Every structure is written in C-alpha cells, then in structure tokens.
Amino acid sequence: MMNIRRVIVTTVVAAVFAANADAVEKKESARQDDGQKKFVLFGSKLKKENTKLRTELDSLRNEIEKYRLEAEYTDSIAGEMMDLYEENEIKSAAGINPEDYTAEISDSLLNIWYVHKNTTNDGIEEYDMDSIRFESHVPDEVYMERIRKMNSFITLPYNDIVKNYIILYSEKMPTKMGNILGLCRYYMPIFEETLNRYNMPEELKAMAVIESALNPTAVSRAGAKGMWQFMYSTAKTYGLHIDSFVDERFDPVKSADAAARYLQDAYEIFGDWNLAIASYNCGAGNVNKAIRRSGGSRAFWDIYPYLPRETRGYVPAFVGALYAMTYYKEHGIKPEAIELPAHIDTFKISKMLHLKQVSHFTGASLEELKNLNPQYSHDIIPGNDKEYILRLPYTYSNAFIDNEDSLYIYNAAEFFNPVTLKKIKDGGDGERIVYRVKSGDYLGRIASRHRCTVAQIKRWNNLTSNNIRVGQRLVIYRGGHAPASTSSSSASGSKTASSKAPVQSSAVDSGDYITYTVKSGDSFYTIAKNYPGVSAQNIMNFNGLTSSKIKPGMKIRIPKK
C-alpha cells in the first residue's frame, strides 16, 4: 500500500514538474517569438532609415559633383598648375627643367594662360556681346567677299556672331581703332618678323590687338602683363626674364617671341589655328573639355557652346580685329600719328645704366626711352648682372656712341646708390600673384614664403582678422612691394594736360601717394581723370584691389607720378 502511494505521489510530482516545464518552455518560446518580432520590426525600420539616408547622401553627392563640374568648367586647373610650379621651384627658375618637360606638362602649362584673366582690354569699349546686336549698312555679301579676299592662311569664319565683332572693331570705336592702327605701324613689323621666323601665319599678329590694344605695359586684374598678357609662371617657362629690375613681359620683341612659341605649342596639340587661338584665352585644358563635351569634334563652331563664356567671343573678336586692320579705309578710320620712331638702333649694355643718363647725353626724352624700353621697371638697366638691350631712336645713336664713356659715370652715385639698389632688390620683383590657400597655411607662413608681412597681406585683401580658409585666394605682391604702377606709361607717347594733380578737399597728400576719400558718384575711372598719368587700373593695383566696386567714404590711395 505504501509503495502504491509513493508511486502515485511520484507520478503526480513528475506530472506537475512536466507541466511547469512545458509552461516555462512555452512562455520562453513566446518571449523569444515576441523578441524576434520586435527585432525584425526594428531591423526593418533601420533598413528604411539607412535607405533614406543613402538616398539623401547620393542626392547630395550628385549636387556636389554638379557644382564641382561647373566650377571645373569655368575655372579649369590653373590652381593645380600653380601648385606644380611651387612644388618644383627649387629645380629651376621656371619650376621645370627641360628634361622634365613632357607632353602632359605642356598641355597643363598652356592651360594656365588667362584662366583667371579679366582684362579691361585697355580702353576698348565694353559691350555685352552676348546680348547686343549691332546694325550696319554693309551687306553680309560684302563682308563675306572682303574676308575671302583677305586670303588668310587661317580659316576665318563668318556668321552673325563674327559680324557683331566686325562691326564693333570697324564702326563702334573709330578713335580707339585709329590709335591702334597708328601703333600697328611700329609693332606689326616686329610681330610679322617673329611669326615668319617660326613659319607661322602672320594673321596671328592681330591677337595682340584683342589682348592689350597694343599697350606694351598693359596689366590685367589677375596679373597678366604686357602686350601679349603673360602670367608669371608661363612667362618664366617660355624664357622671359623677371626680377626686381627687369620684366621682359613688357618687352615687345621678347614677349612676341614667347607668344609665338606658345601658339606653336598650342597648334601642335590641336592641329587647328582657331582652336589654338581659343586656347590662348582659356587654356588647352578647357578646349580639350569642350572637345570631349561636343563628342570629339575639333571644329570651332561645334565646340563653341561648350567653351567658357568669356572665350566664345575670342575667335570672333580675332576675325573682327583682323578685318578692321585690313579694311579700315573702307570704314573711314584714320590711323593716328603715333610718336614712335620708324627706325631704332639697339645697343648691348654690360654696365649699370640709368635711362636718365641716356636722356641727358643724347637728348632723347625719358618718356621716349621708357616707351621703347618698358621692360626696365625702375628705369635702370642692370648690366653688371648680365648683358641687356637698350633701344634708341636712330637719330640719337651717334650722340650715344660719342658720349658712351661719360654717360655711365654721370650722377652714378645718385642713380646707383647702394641703399636704393638694396631697397629695390629687397622689395622682390613686385610681382602680383593670386595665391590659393592650402591646408596647413596661415598668414605668417604665406608672408614668409613671399617675403612680405602679414599686415601687408591683410591690407591688400581687406582682411579684418588673421583667419583664412583652404581654397581662399589672396592677392600678394612678392617681396612686399606693391607697385605704384606698371601700366601707366603710354605706348602712344600721349601727353598729359598737366604734371600736377589738382588738390581736392577729399584728398590728403601723404608723400608717395595721395589719400582720397570716395564721394557719391565716384568710380575709379572718374577719379583717375583728375590725376594725369594715373589710370583706373593703376589705382586698383596700388590698393591691391581686384574689384572695381567702391562706395562713398571709402579711402583709397592715389599713386604719385
């Protein structure tokens, strides 16, 4: 009986334990199922969030890529090329040795020309050529026949766009064109001889007209200089000498030679003169991009819509200028009488020589000597360093030869005072550059690299603090020497009404410059008119300004002449 009871109790206990175990198992299973459902639900939400974020990120990337391509399209790779030069500065003066000059580097070098150039074209009237349409009494058939009769080696297109530029140069600025034609009598034989030496089309000489209106001392806001508008690094690469005393970009003969070699390189790249001419304005890189975007065409009008906006009119302007130079008589334009000699002699100078010494003994005016020798920044030929050229009207050649022994020692102590020479050398070459801030840069480092002070960089760029950002562009004058003017001397020998600027109540004389307070209605042009010998561009350069916007109450410095 006892055993039966034990069996029953054991059985009941086992049943209870089994039931409890089954209940626990079911509860745990239910808990796991509930957790799994919650996990799946959470995972589903997480996937949706990830999908949404990925979509937004892709959209943002697309926007960034769109803006990057747009910026690349309009800005090109000039900044990267400037980095290339800086990284290689220790290798040679130009930054690249001849043995390192590859086809890839050649293409990139060509691309830095005029990418950031915004030239005023030295007095040529400014129009919005994309929107304006000029009218002329000359029929299209006449224009087309005249272009055909020019028998140009370079294919000269004709359409409504080209016609607009033909009318601009032949009818809309007769006074300026008369001045240019007067200068042509002196400069064009130089360019023709240079182009013939390289077996290149003589028509390319018209490019100097659209670049600088034949002003050998023209300076763009980006720092391109001379009649052919060379940027600093490209000028060095093509062999032009630049230092504190000499800037051969202003030398009409040497700069023309460098320009011919540049165009020769561009033609070798594209095999078409219209494309080579276009690349002169925006760089080979931008032309190559336009070719790719057009589907590979190398016809100028096929790639025209894909070129940077400021370059589209460059080839039409070239045709317009060349037409006006050929048919100016038909449009009643008279070449201005320019005071530049028809014949000059050249002398090799191997001693220190000041243009005032030459003027004193030959009778040639200082202005005349400066017009013929604009490459000498301080009117000093540093012949002790290397041999240089002096150009002199042939009528003064005998006087120079007869007094050569005396003129080198005339007032030499004054002209070549060691303190004065050291000041010029310490001032660097005064080259205006646009520096792009890199990671790790700060004003002190940038100032040290370019031999100027932090205060100067801040003043040139209107900075109120030392904060700068990566990619920011800063205007800097090498050596801290912001030139009072590099483009004021007139190639035409134009005369000023007075050598003394009028004293105004809004101007304060400060020694080397006059501090002027801007009044309502003022512009750089109207201000410059009150100071003979000073141009609007001179004032902008002297103040380190890249924008022509001014407002009343603003104080600017007017360089003395």
Number of C-alpha atoms within 10 A of each C-alpha: 6 7 8 9 10 11 12 12 12 12 12 12 12 12 12 12 12 12 12 12 12 12 12 12 12 12 12 12 12 12 12 12 12 12 12 12 12 12 12 12 12 12 12 12 12 12 12 12 12 12 12 12 12 12 12 12 12 12 12 12 12 12 12 12 12 12 12 11 13 12 12 14 17 16 16 24 19 21 17 13 18 18 14 16 20 13 12 14 13 11 11 13 16 22 20 19 12 10 6 9 12 10 11 8 14 15 17 20 24 25 26 30 25 23 26 21 19 15 19 17 18 21 10 18 12 9 9 7 13 12 7 9 14 15 11 11 5 10 8 14 9 10 15 15 10 14 20 13 9 14 10 13 11 14 13 21 17 16 10 12 18 20 22 21 26 25 21 25 25 25 19 15 14 19 15 19 26 21 19 22 25 20 23 21 16 16 21 17 13 16 25 17 15 22 22 12 11 12 11 18 14 18 17 20 23 23 23 23 26 23 23 25 25 28 28 29 26 29 31 25 22 18 23 25 29 30 26 29 28 26 25 21 21 22 24 20 20 17 16 22 18 21 15 22 21 22 22 25 31 30 23 23 15 18 26 25 21 22 26 23 17 20 19 18 17 25 18 11 17 16 13 16 23 23 22 23 21 24 29 27 26 28 26 27 21 26 27 21 17 23 21 14 15 18 10 13 13 19 13 20 13 16 22 19 13 19 25 19 13 14 23 21 20 23 27 24 24 27 26 26 23 26 22 24 20 14 15 20 12 9 13 12 21 15 20 16 13 19 15 19 14 10 10 15 13 13 14 11 16 15 15 19 23 21 21 22 21 24 18 14 18 21 14 19 13 16 19 21 19 21 21 20 22 27 26 22 23 14 19 19 25 20 15 12 10 11 14 17 14 18 16 22 17 15 15 17 16 11 15 22 13 12 13 15 10 11 21 15 13 17 13 14 9 9 19 16 12 11 9 12 15 11 13 19 15 17 20 20 22 24 23 25 20 18 18 17 17 15 8 8 13 16 17 14 13 19 20 12 12 16 18 21 18 18 15 18 22 17 15 20 17 13 14 8 8 12 8 15 13 12 12 11 16 19 20 26 27 21 23 22 22 21 19 22 22 20 24 19 21 18 22 20 14 12 11 10 10 10 11 13 17 11 12 11 8 13 17 15 14 12 9 12 16 18 17 19 18 19 15 9 9 14 16 18 14 12 17 18 13 15 21 18 24 23 24 17 25 22 22 20 25 20 21 22 18 16 8 13 9 16 13 12 12 10 16 20 20 27 23 18 15
